[in-house]
């Protein structure tokens, strides 16, 4: 019997665009998968909607926090093998899936023309990955990105002004929705879990005590594995627009 191919067994290198809300979201949500894809030769780019200017020490100014978190994110992305990181620098905590922001997401998708797009699940109010209530920015980011993907990015009748800017319609072939309660794809990422941990450790302003953080992350192995022989997975809801 043939061994089934993993769902990310693309025959040629893919351009992968990660559109999420905050610095550290890519690493927490799917860092081991991104490391796996980079190792396989795929081209990964991040665009983050905010710089996380409220997520940290209350004694640090938002401006200083923004600067430090951008640096942390660039360092973490380098660990994973990500090609580029860009920030839209919208205000942390105030994301709204407005028509204006949807237009900007359509502009980005048409400009970057990714084969694979990664975002997060806007319907997941109670995530199970270590905290009880999902951040509203996560949900807003997922909502506006998915609304941009379909039906707008590939349809010239949506935001026709973008045609005049030179941005032709484009729909990613696949959308991988992370931080989801409705997964339809599970990847074994044991081989790249250590890379994910190293990348997350670059987010020094977010993780607290590094040893305790590492202990918590290593405990996230699957139920059918042990601390001596751990196995790790990351889950997605994958939407395919083209065969």
Secondary structure, 3 states (H helix, E strand, C coil): CCCCCCCCCCCCCCEEEEEECCCCHHHHHHHHHHHHHHHCCCEEEEEEEECCCCCCCCCCCHHHHHHHHHHHHHHHHHHHCCCEEEEEEECCCCCCCCHHHHHHHHHHHHHHCCCEEEEECCCCCCCCCCCCCCCHHHHHHHHHHHHHHHHHHCCCCCCCHHHHCCCCCCCCCEEEEECCCCCCEEEECHHHHHHHHHHHCCCHHHHCCHHHHHHHHHCCCCCCCCCCCCCCEEEEEEEECCC
